[in-house]
């Protein structure tokens, strides 16, 4: 009965891959910049989860994946801060956050 409820590395990897694929799908489909940023956060969350799982299950160098995951968390935080600031400035000038209308190079 314990084998039925045992969580292995494959369960974590499945959740990580699901997060990455959901983020890719949301990035491709959505037209709002804020939704694209949230989808990018989902993608990076899946990547961070995979690094943390590989770090937890690798006994020869247990902290290498965790340090890399912390580095990715710092980069994602900076990306969201800069992306949100750019989106707010674009909204001030264009009064719109749709990716289709922002991509045009008309004044």
The first five atom37 places (N, CA, C, CB, O) and aatype in JSON, in Angstrom:
{
  "aatype": [20, 20, 20, 20, 20, 20, 20, 20, 20, 20, 20, 20, 20, 20, 20, 20, 20, 20, 20, 20, 20, 20, 20, 20, 20, 20, 20, 20, 20, 20, 20, 20, 20, 20, 20, 20, 20, 20, 20, 20, 20, 20, 20, 20, 20, 20, 20, 20, 20, 20, 20, 20, 20, 20, 20, 20, 20, 20, 20, 20, 20, 20, 20, 20, 20, 20, 20, 20, 20, 20, 20, 20, 20, 20, 20, 20, 20, 20, 20, 20, 20, 20, 20, 20, 20, 20, 20, 20, 20, 20, 20, 20, 20, 20, 20, 20, 20, 20, 20, 20, 20, 20, 20, 20, 20, 20, 20],
  "atom_mask": [
    [1, 1, 1, 1, 1],
    [1, 1, 1, 1, 1],
    [1, 1, 1, 1, 1],
    [1, 1, 1, 1, 1],
    [1, 1, 1, 1, 1],
    [1, 1, 1, 1, 1],
    [1, 1, 1, 1, 1],
    [1, 1, 1, 1, 1],
    [1, 1, 1, 1, 1],
    [1, 1, 1, 1, 1],
    [1, 1, 1, 1, 1],
    [1, 1, 1, 1, 1],
    [1, 1, 1, 1, 1],
    [1, 1, 1, 1, 1],
    [1, 1, 1, 1, 1],
    [1, 1, 1, 1, 1],
    [1, 1, 1, 1, 1],
    [1, 1, 1, 1, 1],
    [1, 1, 1, 1, 1],
    [1, 1, 1, 1, 1],
    [1, 1, 1, 1, 1],
    [1, 1, 1, 1, 1],
    [1, 1, 1, 1, 1],
    [1, 1, 1, 1, 1],
    [1, 1, 1, 1, 1],
    [1, 1, 1, 1, 1],
    [1, 1, 1, 1, 1],
    [1, 1, 1, 1, 1],
    [1, 1, 1, 1, 1],
    [1, 1, 1, 1, 1],
    [1, 1, 1, 1, 1],
    [1, 1, 1, 1, 1],
    [1, 1, 1, 1, 1],
    [1, 1, 1, 1, 1],
    [1, 1, 1, 1, 1],
    [1, 1, 1, 1, 1],
    [1, 1, 1, 1, 1],
    [1, 1, 1, 1, 1],
    [1, 1, 1, 1, 1],
    [1, 1, 1, 1, 1],
    [1, 1, 1, 1, 1],
    [1, 1, 1, 1, 1],
    [1, 1, 1, 1, 1],
    [1, 1, 1, 1, 1],
    [1, 1, 1, 1, 1],
    [1, 1, 1, 1, 1],
    [1, 1, 1, 1, 1],
    [1, 1, 1, 1, 1],
    [1, 1, 1, 1, 1],
    [1, 1, 1, 1, 1],
    [1, 1, 1, 1, 1],
    [1, 1, 1, 1, 1],
    [1, 1, 1, 1, 1],
    [1, 1, 1, 1, 1],
    [1, 1, 1, 1, 1],
    [1, 1, 1, 1, 1],
    [1, 1, 1, 1, 1],
    [1, 1, 1, 1, 1],
    [1, 1, 1, 1, 1],
    [1, 1, 1, 1, 1],
    [1, 1, 1, 1, 1],
    [1, 1, 1, 1, 1],
    [1, 1, 1, 1, 1],
    [1, 1, 1, 1, 1],
    [1, 1, 1, 1, 1],
    [1, 1, 1, 1, 1],
    [1, 1, 1, 1, 1],
    [1, 1, 1, 1, 1],
    [1, 1, 1, 1, 1],
    [1, 1, 1, 1, 1],
    [1, 1, 1, 1, 1],
    [1, 1, 1, 1, 1],
    [1, 1, 1, 1, 1],
    [1, 1, 1, 1, 1],
    [1, 1, 1, 1, 1],
    [1, 1, 1, 1, 1],
    [1, 1, 1, 1, 1],
    [1, 1, 1, 1, 1],
    [1, 1, 1, 1, 1],
    [1, 1, 1, 1, 1],
    [1, 1, 1, 1, 1],
    [1, 1, 1, 1, 1],
    [1, 1, 1, 1, 1],
    [1, 1, 1, 1, 1],
    [1, 1, 1, 1, 1],
    [1, 1, 1, 1, 1],
    [1, 1, 1, 1, 1],
    [1, 1, 1, 1, 1],
    [1, 1, 1, 1, 1],
    [1, 1, 1, 1, 1],
    [1, 1, 1, 1, 1],
    [1, 1, 1, 1, 1],
    [1, 1, 1, 1, 1],
    [1, 1, 1, 1, 1],
    [1, 1, 1, 1, 1],
    [1, 1, 1, 1, 1],
    [1, 1, 1, 1, 1],
    [1, 1, 1, 1, 1],
    [1, 1, 1, 1, 1],
    [1, 1, 1, 1, 1],
    [1, 1, 1, 1, 1],
    [1, 1, 1, 1, 1],
    [1, 1, 1, 1, 1],
    [1, 1, 1, 1, 1],
    [1, 1, 1, 1, 1],
    [1, 1, 1, 1, 1],
    [1, 1, 1, 1, 1]
  ],
  "atom_positions": [
    [[0.82, -1.2, 0.0], [0.0, 0.0, 0.0], [0.86, 1.26, 0.0], [-0.93, 0.0, 1.2], [0.44, 2.28, -0.54]],
    [[2.06, 1.19, 0.6], [2.94, 2.35, 0.6], [3.46, 2.68, -0.79], [4.1, 2.13, 1.55], [3.71, 3.85, -1.09]],
    [[3.64, 1.67, -1.65], [4.12, 1.91, -2.99], [3.13, 2.71, -3.82], [4.43, 0.61, -3.67], [3.51, 3.39, -4.77]],
    [[1.86, 2.63, -3.45], [0.83, 3.35, -4.18], [0.94, 4.85, -3.95], [-0.55, 2.85, -3.78], [0.66, 5.63, -4.86]],
    [[1.32, 5.25, -2.77], [1.37, 6.67, -2.42], [2.79, 7.24, -2.41], [0.75, 6.88, -1.07], [3.0, 8.38, -1.98]],
    [[3.74, 6.48, -2.88], [5.12, 6.95, -2.9], [5.33, 7.92, -4.06], [6.1, 5.77, -2.99], [4.97, 7.62, -5.2]],
    [[5.91, 9.06, -3.78], [6.18, 10.06, -4.8], [7.63, 9.91, -5.24], [5.89, 11.5, -4.28], [8.55, 10.01, -4.43]],
    [[7.82, 9.67, -6.51], [9.17, 9.46, -7.03], [9.61, 10.69, -7.83], [9.23, 8.18, -7.91], [8.89, 11.69, -7.92]],
    [[10.78, 10.59, -8.41], [11.32, 11.7, -9.2], [10.47, 11.95, -10.43], [12.77, 11.4, -9.61], [10.4, 13.08, -10.91]],
    [[9.83, 10.92, -10.94], [9.03, 11.06, -12.15], [7.8, 11.94, -11.93], [8.6, 9.7, -12.66], [7.37, 12.65, -12.84]],
    [[7.24, 11.9, -10.75], [6.09, 12.75, -10.45], [6.49, 14.22, -10.46], [5.49, 12.38, -9.09], [5.78, 15.07, -11.0]],
    [[7.62, 14.52, -9.85], [8.1, 15.9, -9.84], [8.45, 16.38, -11.25], [9.33, 16.03, -8.93], [8.13, 17.5, -11.64]],
    [[9.09, 15.51, -12.01], [9.45, 15.88, -13.38], [8.22, 16.09, -14.25], [10.34, 14.82, -14.0], [8.21, 16.96, -15.12]],
    [[7.19, 15.29, -14.02], [5.94, 15.46, -14.77], [5.31, 16.82, -14.46], [4.96, 14.33, -14.44], [4.84, 17.5, -15.37]],
    [[5.3, 17.22, -13.2], [4.75, 18.53, -12.83], [5.6, 19.65, -13.43], [4.68, 18.67, -11.29], [5.05, 20.64, -13.9]],
    [[6.92, 19.49, -13.41], [7.8, 20.5, -14.0], [7.6, 20.63, -15.49], [9.24, 20.16, -13.72], [7.54, 21.75, -16.01]],
    [[7.48, 19.51, -16.19], [7.25, 19.55, -17.63], [5.88, 20.14, -17.93], [7.37, 18.15, -18.24], [5.72, 20.87, -18.91]],
    [[4.88, 19.82, -17.11], [3.54, 20.4, -17.29], [3.58, 21.91, -17.13], [2.55, 19.78, -16.28], [2.92, 22.63, -17.89]],
    [[4.33, 22.41, -16.14], [4.45, 23.86, -15.96], [5.15, 24.51, -17.15], [5.21, 24.16, -14.68], [4.73, 25.58, -17.6]],
    [[6.19, 23.89, -17.64], [6.9, 24.45, -18.79], [6.0, 24.49, -20.02], [8.18, 23.64, -19.09], [5.96, 25.49, -20.73]],
    [[5.29, 23.41, -20.29], [4.41, 23.37, -21.45], [3.24, 24.33, -21.32], [3.89, 21.95, -21.66], [2.82, 24.94, -22.31]],
    [[2.71, 24.48, -20.1], [1.64, 25.46, -19.88], [2.15, 26.87, -20.12], [1.07, 25.33, -18.46], [1.44, 27.7, -20.69]],
    [[3.36, 27.16, -19.68], [3.95, 28.47, -19.92], [4.19, 28.75, -21.39], [5.24, 28.6, -19.17], [3.93, 29.86, -21.86]],
    [[4.68, 27.75, -22.12], [4.88, 27.92, -23.56], [3.56, 28.16, -24.26], [5.58, 26.69, -24.15], [3.45, 29.04, -25.11]],
    [[2.54, 27.39, -23.9], [1.22, 27.55, -24.5], [0.65, 28.93, -24.2], [0.27, 26.46, -23.99], [0.1, 29.58, -25.09]],
    [[0.78, 29.39, -22.96], [0.28, 30.71, -22.6], [1.03, 31.83, -23.27], [0.33, 30.89, -21.12], [0.43, 32.85, -23.62]],
    [[2.33, 31.66, -23.47], [3.12, 32.68, -24.15], [2.74, 32.79, -25.62], [4.61, 32.38, -24.01], [2.67, 33.89, -26.16]],
    [[2.49, 31.67, -26.25], [2.15, 31.68, -27.67], [0.72, 32.18, -27.9], [2.31, 30.28, -28.26], [0.47, 32.9, -28.86]],
    [[-0.2, 31.81, -27.03], [-1.61, 32.1, -27.25], [-2.01, 33.5, -26.81], [-2.44, 31.09, -26.52], [-2.78, 34.16, -27.51]],
    [[-1.52, 33.98, -25.69], [-2.05, 35.21, -25.1], [-1.63, 36.45, -25.89], [-1.6, 35.34, -23.66], [-0.56, 36.48, -26.5]],
    [[-2.49, 37.45, -25.84], [-2.24, 38.71, -26.53], [-1.94, 39.85, -25.57], [-3.41, 39.06, -27.4], [-1.56, 40.94, -26.0]],
    [[-2.11, 39.61, -24.3], [-1.85, 40.64, -23.3], [-0.44, 40.45, -22.75], [-2.9, 40.59, -22.15], [-0.02, 39.33, -22.49]],
    [[0.29, 41.55, -22.58], [1.68, 41.44, -22.14], [1.76, 40.88, -20.72], [2.38, 42.81, -22.2], [2.67, 40.12, -20.41]],
    [[0.82, 41.25, -19.85], [0.85, 40.73, -18.48], [0.65, 39.22, -18.47], [-0.23, 41.41, -17.63], [1.27, 38.52, -17.67]],
    [[-0.22, 38.71, -19.34], [-0.4, 37.26, -19.43], [0.85, 36.57, -19.96], [-1.59, 36.93, -20.32], [1.17, 35.46, -19.54]],
    [[1.55, 37.23, -20.87], [2.81, 36.67, -21.37], [3.84, 36.61, -20.24], [3.35, 37.52, -22.56], [4.56, 35.62, -20.12]],
    [[3.91, 37.65, -19.42], [4.85, 37.66, -18.3], [4.51, 36.56, -17.29], [4.84, 39.02, -17.6], [5.41, 35.9, -16.77]],
    [[3.23, 36.37, -17.01], [2.82, 35.31, -16.09], [3.15, 33.93, -16.68], [1.31, 35.41, -15.78], [3.56, 33.03, -15.96]],
    [[2.98, 33.78, -17.99], [3.33, 32.51, -18.63], [4.82, 32.25, -18.58], [2.85, 32.51, -20.07], [5.25, 31.11, -18.42]],
    [[5.62, 33.31, -18.72], [7.07, 33.14, -18.6], [7.46, 32.72, -17.18], [7.78, 34.45, -18.98], [8.37, 31.92, -17.0]],
    [[6.77, 33.27, -16.19], [7.02, 32.86, -14.8], [6.68, 31.39, -14.61], [6.22, 33.74, -13.82], [7.39, 30.67, -13.91]],
    [[5.58, 30.93, -15.22], [5.23, 29.51, -15.14], [6.31, 28.64, -15.76], [3.88, 29.25, -15.83], [6.68, 27.6, -15.21]],
    [[6.82, 29.06, -16.92], [7.88, 28.3, -17.57], [9.11, 28.19, -16.67], [8.26, 28.94, -18.9], [9.65, 27.11, -16.48]],
    [[9.54, 29.31, -16.14], [10.72, 29.3, -15.29], [10.47, 28.55, -13.98], [11.18, 30.72, -15.0], [11.41, 27.98, -13.42]],
    [[9.25, 28.55, -13.49], [8.94, 27.77, -12.29], [9.11, 26.28, -12.54], [7.51, 28.06, -11.81], [9.62, 25.55, -11.68]],
    [[8.69, 25.82, -13.7], [8.9, 24.42, -14.05], [10.37, 24.08, -14.18], [8.19, 24.1, -15.34], [10.8, 23.0, -13.77]],
    [[11.15, 24.99, -14.75], [12.59, 24.76, -14.88], [13.25, 24.72, -13.51], [13.23, 25.84, -15.75], [14.1, 23.88, -13.25]],
    [[12.85, 25.63, -12.64], [13.4, 25.66, -11.28], [13.05, 24.39, -10.52], [12.88, 26.9, -10.52], [13.88, 23.84, -9.8]],
    [[11.81, 23.92, -10.69], [11.4, 22.69, -10.02], [12.24, 21.51, -10.51], [9.92, 22.41, -10.27], [12.65, 20.68, -9.7]],
    [[12.5, 21.44, -11.81], [13.33, 20.34, -12.33], [14.75, 20.41, -11.8], [13.34, 20.37, -13.85], [15.33, 19.37, -11.45]],
    [[15.34, 21.6, -11.73], [16.68, 21.73, -11.16], [16.71, 21.32, -9.69], [17.2, 23.16, -11.32], [17.63, 20.65, -9.25]],
    [[15.69, 21.73, -8.93], [15.65, 21.39, -7.51], [15.49, 19.88, -7.32], [14.5, 22.14, -6.81], [16.09, 19.3, -6.42]],
    [[14.68, 19.24, -8.15], [14.49, 17.79, -8.05], [15.77, 17.05, -8.39], [13.35, 17.33, -8.96], [16.16, 16.12, -7.7]],
    [[16.43, 17.47, -9.47], [17.69, 16.82, -9.82], [18.74, 17.04, -8.74], [18.21, 17.34, -11.16], [19.57, 16.17, -8.49]],
    [[18.7, 18.2, -8.09], [19.62, 18.45, -7.0], [19.32, 17.56, -5.8], [19.57, 19.92, -6.59], [20.23, 17.08, -5.13]],
    [[18.05, 17.35, -5.52], [17.66, 16.53, -4.37], [17.98, 15.05, -4.59], [16.17, 16.71, -4.08], [18.32, 14.34, -3.64]],
    [[17.87, 14.59, -5.83], [18.11, 13.17, -6.1], [19.55, 12.87, -6.52], [17.17, 12.71, -7.17], [19.89, 11.7, -6.71]],
    [[20.39, 13.89, -6.67], [21.79, 13.68, -6.99], [22.59, 13.76, -5.7], [22.3, 14.72, -8.04], [22.7, 14.83, -5.1]],
    [[23.15, 12.64, -5.28], [23.83, 12.6, -3.99], [25.32, 12.91, -4.09], [23.63, 11.24, -3.36], [25.97, 13.12, -3.06]],
    [[25.88, 12.94, -5.29], [27.3, 13.22, -5.4], [27.59, 14.71, -5.24], [27.83, 12.72, -6.75], [28.57, 15.08, -4.58]],
    [[26.75, 15.57, -5.83], [26.89, 17.02, -5.68], [25.51, 17.59, -5.36], [27.5, 17.68, -6.97], [24.81, 18.04, -6.26]],
    [[25.11, 17.58, -4.08], [23.72, 17.89, -3.75], [23.32, 19.36, -3.88], [23.45, 17.45, -2.38], [22.13, 19.66, -3.96]],
    [[24.28, 20.29, -3.89], [23.9, 21.7, -3.87], [24.04, 22.41, -5.21], [24.71, 22.42, -2.86], [23.69, 23.58, -5.33]],
    [[24.55, 21.73, -6.21], [24.78, 22.38, -7.49], [23.46, 22.81, -8.14], [25.54, 21.43, -8.43], [23.37, 23.94, -8.63]],
    [[22.46, 21.97, -8.17], [21.16, 22.31, -8.75], [20.43, 23.37, -7.96], [20.3, 21.08, -8.86], [19.74, 24.21, -8.54]],
    [[20.56, 23.35, -6.64], [19.9, 24.35, -5.8], [20.49, 25.74, -6.02], [20.01, 23.97, -4.34], [19.76, 26.73, -6.05]],
    [[21.8, 25.8, -6.16], [22.45, 27.1, -6.41], [22.04, 27.62, -7.78], [23.99, 26.97, -6.31], [21.78, 28.81, -7.94]],
    [[21.98, 26.74, -8.76], [21.55, 27.16, -10.09], [20.09, 27.6, -10.08], [21.75, 26.03, -11.09], [19.73, 28.54, -10.78]],
    [[19.25, 26.92, -9.28], [17.84, 27.31, -9.16], [17.71, 28.69, -8.51], [17.07, 26.27, -8.34], [16.87, 29.49, -8.93]],
    [[18.52, 28.98, -7.51], [18.5, 30.31, -6.9], [18.93, 31.38, -7.89], [19.41, 30.36, -5.67], [18.38, 32.48, -7.89]],
    [[19.91, 31.08, -8.72], [20.35, 32.01, -9.75], [19.22, 32.29, -10.73], [21.58, 31.45, -10.49], [19.01, 33.43, -11.14]],
    [[18.48, 31.25, -11.12], [17.35, 31.43, -12.04], [16.25, 32.24, -11.38], [16.79, 30.06, -12.5], [15.62, 33.07, -12.03]],
    [[16.0, 32.02, -10.08], [14.99, 32.8, -9.37], [15.35, 34.28, -9.38], [14.83, 32.3, -7.93], [14.47, 35.13, -9.56]],
    [[16.63, 34.6, -9.19], [17.05, 36.0, -9.22], [16.85, 36.6, -10.62], [18.53, 36.13, -8.8], [16.4, 37.74, -10.75]],
    [[17.18, 35.84, -11.65], [17.0, 36.34, -13.01], [15.52, 36.52, -13.36], [17.65, 35.4, -13.99], [15.16, 37.49, -14.03]],
    [[14.67, 35.61, -12.91], [13.24, 35.73, -13.19], [12.66, 36.94, -12.47], [12.5, 34.44, -12.77], [11.81, 37.64, -13.02]],
    [[13.12, 37.19, -11.26], [12.65, 38.36, -10.52], [13.02, 39.64, -11.25], [13.23, 38.37, -9.11], [12.2, 40.55, -11.36]],
    [[14.25, 39.72, -11.74], [14.66, 40.89, -12.51], [13.88, 41.02, -13.81], [16.15, 40.83, -12.8], [13.51, 42.12, -14.21]],
    [[13.63, 39.9, -14.46], [12.87, 39.92, -15.71], [11.46, 40.43, -15.49], [12.83, 38.53, -16.33], [10.96, 41.23, -16.28]],
    [[10.82, 39.99, -14.44], [9.45, 40.43, -14.17], [9.42, 41.92, -13.79], [8.82, 39.58, -13.04], [8.51, 42.64, -14.19]],
    [[10.41, 42.37, -13.03], [10.46, 43.78, -12.66], [10.64, 44.67, -13.9], [11.59, 44.04, -11.66], [9.93, 45.66, -14.06]],
    [[11.57, 44.31, -14.76], [11.81, 45.1, -15.97], [10.63, 44.98, -16.93], [13.11, 44.65, -16.67], [10.22, 45.98, -17.53]],
    [[10.09, 43.8, -17.08], [8.93, 43.61, -17.97], [7.71, 44.37, -17.5], [8.59, 42.15, -18.08], [6.99, 44.94, -18.32]],
    [[7.47, 44.4, -16.2], [6.34, 45.16, -15.68], [6.56, 46.66, -15.86], [6.12, 44.83, -14.2], [5.62, 47.37, -16.21]],
    [[7.77, 47.14, -15.64], [8.06, 48.56, -15.84], [7.89, 48.95, -17.3], [9.48, 48.89, -15.36], [7.32, 50.0, -17.6]],
    [[8.38, 48.11, -18.21], [8.19, 48.4, -19.64], [6.72, 48.38, -20.04], [8.96, 47.39, -20.48], [6.28, 49.21, -20.83]],
    [[5.98, 47.43, -19.5], [4.56, 47.34, -19.82], [3.8, 48.55, -19.31], [3.97, 46.07, -19.24], [2.91, 49.05, -20.0]],
    [[4.13, 49.03, -18.14], [3.47, 50.23, -17.6], [3.79, 51.44, -18.47], [3.9, 50.49, -16.14], [2.9, 52.25, -18.74]],
    [[5.04, 51.57, -18.91], [5.4, 52.69, -19.79], [4.72, 52.58, -21.15], [6.91, 52.75, -19.97], [4.29, 53.59, -21.7]],
    [[4.63, 51.38, -21.68], [3.93, 51.2, -22.96], [2.46, 51.56, -22.8], [4.07, 49.74, -23.46], [1.87, 52.18, -23.68]],
    [[1.85, 51.17, -21.67], [0.45, 51.49, -21.45], [0.23, 53.0, -21.31], [-0.05, 50.78, -20.2], [-0.81, 53.51, -21.73]],
    [[1.2, 53.72, -20.74], [1.08, 55.17, -20.63], [1.02, 55.83, -22.0], [2.25, 55.75, -19.83], [0.25, 56.77, -22.21]],
    [[1.83, 55.34, -22.94], [1.89, 55.97, -24.26], [0.85, 55.44, -25.23], [3.25, 55.78, -24.84], [0.26, 56.22, -25.98]],
    [[0.61, 54.15, -25.24], [-0.28, 53.54, -26.23], [-1.7, 53.3, -25.72], [0.3, 52.24, -26.69], [-2.61, 53.11, -26.53]],
    [[-1.91, 53.32, -24.39], [-3.21, 53.02, -23.77], [-3.71, 51.63, -24.14], [-4.25, 54.06, -24.18], [-4.91, 51.4, -24.23]],
    [[-2.77, 50.7, -24.35], [-3.13, 49.35, -24.73], [-1.97, 48.41, -24.37], [-3.46, 49.28, -26.26], [-0.81, 48.8, -24.42]],
    [[-2.31, 47.18, -24.0], [-1.27, 46.2, -23.69], [-1.36, 44.96, -24.58], [-1.35, 45.79, -22.23], [-0.79, 43.93, -24.25]],
    [[-2.06, 45.06, -25.7], [-2.13, 43.94, -26.63], [-0.85, 43.86, -27.43], [-3.34, 44.06, -27.56], [-0.32, 44.89, -27.86]],
    [[-0.34, 42.66, -27.64], [0.92, 42.5, -28.35], [0.78, 42.8, -29.83], [1.44, 41.09, -28.16], [1.76, 43.19, -30.47]],
    [[-0.42, 42.64, -30.39], [-0.6, 42.92, -31.81], [-0.49, 44.41, -32.1], [-1.95, 42.4, -32.27], [0.14, 44.8, -33.09]],
    [[-1.08, 45.24, -31.26], [-1.06, 46.69, -31.52], [0.25, 47.33, -31.08], [-2.23, 47.36, -30.81], [0.63, 48.37, -31.62]],
    [[0.94, 46.75, -30.12], [2.2, 47.31, -29.65], [3.3, 47.04, -30.67], [2.59, 46.72, -28.28], [4.22, 47.86, -30.81]],
    [[3.24, 45.95, -31.38], [4.29, 45.57, -32.32], [4.41, 46.47, -33.52], [4.07, 44.2, -32.77], [5.42, 46.42, -34.22]],
    [[3.4, 47.28, -33.8], [3.45, 48.18, -34.95], [4.4, 49.33, -34.66], [2.05, 48.72, -35.28], [4.47, 49.81, -33.53]],
    [[5.14, 49.76, -35.66], [6.12, 50.82, -35.49], [5.59, 52.19, -35.89], [7.36, 50.5, -36.28], [6.35, 53.06, -36.31]],
    [[4.3, 52.37, -35.77], [3.72, 53.67, -36.09], [3.78, 54.53, -34.84], [2.25, 53.54, -36.59], [3.52, 54.06, -33.74]],
    [[4.13, 55.81, -35.02], [4.31, 56.76, -33.94], [3.18, 56.81, -33.02], [4.55, 58.08, -34.46], [3.2, 57.58, -32.05]]
  ]
}
